[in-house]
């Protein structure tokens, strides 16, 4: 019965200015009627929800594990690598608007850069530092376009191994279970 009154009150409240607090580890971008207006650092800001949109982003340094990857090097060695990447946002505007999801995109790009470099890597030379440096330069150059500064890439594990790939539609069976065919 009084739904119209509730809707009217909600509409009037939406016209009122709002306070936004941006913490020291965050940054924000203000859009006014769909146009980028200002970059905001930490502090208190007033914005009008009817004409403004505010996008906040965490600018603290972050570390992302790139997970385990198996590779075959240029000289035919099978290796497994676990790695991590450290980065931080230096331009919130680019990080918000130049890439869909900077963290996931950086993760995927770093993994592909590792693949490119390790595929052309000769295991017998074992210049891991040079390999990491080439990967860091490649990833940092691309990430800069997204407002992201890559500060470090490192391996947590590098090991030679045998690679077995089983290609089948059959389910994987736990080796601890005794088969009914035995």
Order of alpha helices (4+ residues) and beta strands (2+ residues): alpha-beta-beta-beta-beta-beta-beta-beta-alpha-alpha-alpha-beta
